[in-house]
């Protein structure tokens, strides 16, 4: 039971003393089930409890038996390098962690889950996202278009605003291949990286993938720009949510996945995935057509 006397969601005095903040309890969290193209995605997460009440949550998407291009919505202007990609927001929640004795919010954890795909006119032809090499190609283009196009517009224009993927890790707990990695936001000083977006991705249809995104925001720093509090409760909640994610493939999706498996054999993603060369206006990405040709040639 939460100690509301010691850990009220208030800030009556600004103090950066070392402490262990308190956030929502994972043990009392509820399950969210998402129906996606006949497959079932489940995740356990506490109720939405942000620092600012104006921060709205995205309710669980009711689910669809099929996912079409027409279901996708465009990203906000400036987020992507082009209008080739769309998303279906599924779930977004945010949780605040408070210090003791009304010392205020020390940090927050954000979670978002969405389906990502390309609109029909920009679809990668004759390629299944269930092919691990194809999925890696798709991921390269998505990351380039989402993060690689932004740079600092000054005499240091070659410095990107983002850096990644970093800490690439393959996972094997789902019935499809999956991977996690970090994308760092970057300041004008190339040696200064702020806390990253931590992403987890896996294919859900032959033309769509799921992106799970975690972000930790820290509000209490010392003079060396280090957190003044124990951040382990925030990381613990993130780990618990991540470990709760499960996926059950529908019959048609399982058949499609098995068909690709028969054709390519090895369904593992690459064990290493080097950071991409950003910004793309300085280091243009390889044309899609050339990557597709190599993929079809099996190179």
N, C-alpha and C positions, 0 to 999 in steps of 0.2 A: 504494500500500500504506500502511495506517495506521501511524503512528509510535506504537506502544504504550508506548514508553519515555517520550516527551515528553508524550503525551496519554493517560495511563491513566484509566479511569473511577473515579477515587478523589478524595477530598477530605481531605488530611492537613494542609492549612494554609489558613486562610480569608484570601484576598487578593482585592481588587477592582481590581487593576491593569488598565489597558487591555490587551486581548489580542484575538486572532482565535481563537475556539473551533473545535473540530473535531467534526464529526458524521459520520453515515454517508455513504458515497459513493453518489451516485445512479447512477453509471456501472455499478455492480455490482448494482443493484436488479433484481428480477424482475417479470414482468407478472402481473397478476391479471385474470382474465376472468370476467365476471358475466353469466349468462343471465337476462334479464328480459323476460317475456312475449314470447318469441321474438326479442327484440333482444339485441345483444351490447354490453356496456359493458366497456371495457378501461382499466386504469390501471397505471402503473409506479411501484412504491414499494419502498423498502428494507425489510428484515425488521424486525420489531418490536424496538426497543431502548430502553426507557424508563429513566429515572433510578432508579425503584423497581421491583424485580422483581415486586412484588405487583400492579402495574398490568397487567392482562391485556389481550390483544388480542382483537378479534372476528375470527374466521376468515372467509374468503370464504364468503358464503352460496352453497350449492350451485346456486342458480338454480331458476327455475320456468318452465314453458311458459306459465303464466297467473298473474296476480296477482289474488287475490280479497280481499274484505274479511276473510274468515276467516284469511288469512295475516298480517294486521296484528296487532301486539301493542300494548297500551295503554302509554302513557307512565307513568313513575313519578308517584306522587301529588304534586301541587303543581307539576309542571313545566308542565302546560297549564291553561288557565282552565276547561276542561271535558273531557268524555270523548268528544268528537266525532272526534278524530283518532287515528290509529294509525301505526305505523312498522314497517318490516322492516329491522333492522340488517344491513348487508352486509359492511362492513369497518371496522375501527378499529385504528389503530396510533399509536405515540408514539415519538419519537426524542430522545435527550439529546445536548447539545453541551457538550463539556468544555474547560476552560481548560488551559494547559500546566503541567507540573511539579506535578501533583497539587493544583491549585487548585480542583478541583471542578466540578460542573455549573453552567454559566452560564445555560442556558435549554433549553427543550424545544419541539418542534413536534408538534402532534397532528393527526391526520387521521381523519375519520369519514365514511362514505358510507352512506346509507340511503334507502329508498323511503318516501314519505309519502303517506297517503291518508285518506279519511274512512270511517267505518263506514257500512254500508248505510243504517241508519235516519237518518243525518245527511247523506247524500249530496246534493250540489247537483244538482237534477233538470234533465234536458234541457240540460246544459252540458258541453261537451268541453274538457278541459284543453289540447287542441291549438289552441284558439282563443286568440290572444294576449291579447285583452281579458278573456276568461274566466279565463285563467291569472293575470293581474294581480289580478283580483278574489279568486281563490282564495288567492293569496299574501298579500294584505292580511289576510284572515281568519286565515290560518295564523300570520302574524307577530303579529297582535293577540292571538291565543290563546296563543301560545308565549312572547312577550316583553312584550306590552303590559299584562298584568293585574297586574304586580308594581310596587309602589311602596313608598317608605319610610314606615313606620307611625309617624309622629310629627306634630308640628305642621306639618311640611313634607310632608304626605301627597300633595301634588300632584306631588312629584318622583318620576319613574319610576326604576326600577332599570336600565332599558335605554334606549338611544337609537338609532334607525335607521328604515329603512335609510339608510345613508350611502355615498357614492361608488358609486352605481348605475352599472353599465356593461354594455351589451349585447354579446354575443359571437356570432360567426357561423361557428365552426369545426365545429359539430355539424350533423347533418341536421335538427335541430329548433332552434327559437329557445332562447336561454339568457341568463342574466344573473348577474352577481356583485355583491355589495354587502357592507357591514360592519354588524354590530350591536354597539354599544359597551355594555359593562357600566358602570353609573354608580354613583358613591358618593353619600353623603348631601350632599356638596358638589356642587351642580349644575355647577360649573366644572371638576370633576375627572373625567376619563374614563380608564379603564384600557384596556389593549390589547383590541381587538375580536375577536369571532368573525367570520371571513371566509367567506362563504357563496357557493356556486355552485349554481344551480337550473335545472332544465329538465324538461319533461314527458316521461314514458316510456310512459304509456297515456292514454286519454281521462279517466281518473279517478285517476291517480297521478302524482307527480313525484319526481325524484331530488334529494336535497340532499347536496351535498359541503361539508363544514365543515372549515376549518383554524383552529387556535388556536396562538398563540405565547405561551409563558410565559417571563418574564424573571426571573432570580433574583439578579442582581447590579446594584445601583443606586448612583448617587452621591448626594450630599446634595440635589441638585436633582431627584431622582427620575428621572434619565436613566440608561439602560444604561451600564455602565462598560466594555463590550466592543463589538466590531464585530458587529452583528447580521446582516450581509449573508449569512453562510453559512446561517443559518436561513431567510432570505427566498429565497435561491437554491434551496434544496431544495424549498420550497413552490412556487416558480415552475416548477421542473422537473416536479414531480408534476402540477401543474395542466395544464401544456402537453402532458403525455402522455395526458390523458383523450381517449378516442375512443368513438364510438357508431356502431353499424351497426344500422339498423332492420330488423326482420323484415318479411316480405311483408305480413302483416295490419296491422301497425302503420303501415307506409308507406302502405298503401291508406287507412287511417283519417285519417292526416295529410294526404294529398293531397285527400281529400274535403272536409275543413275548408278547405283552401287554395282549392279551387274556389268555396266558398261565401263566404269572407270576403275573398279576394284578398290583402290586405296581411298577411303573417305576421310582421311585425316587432313587437317589444315597444316600449313607449314609451321614448324616449331619456332621459327624466328621470323620477325616482320620488322624490318628496319624503319626508322623514322623517314617520312617522305620529304622530298626537297620542296620546301615552301619559301617564299610565296610563289605561286604558279605563274604570276606575271613576269617573274624573273627566270624561273625554272619550269617551262611549260611541260605539262604531263604528256605522256605518250598518247598518240591518237588511239581512240577506241578500236578502230578497224584493225590496226596492227596487232593489238593485244588479242582480239578475237581470232585473227588468223593463226596466231601461234597456239592459242588454246585449242582450236579445231585440229591443228596439226599434231597436238599432243606433246608440244615442246615445253 
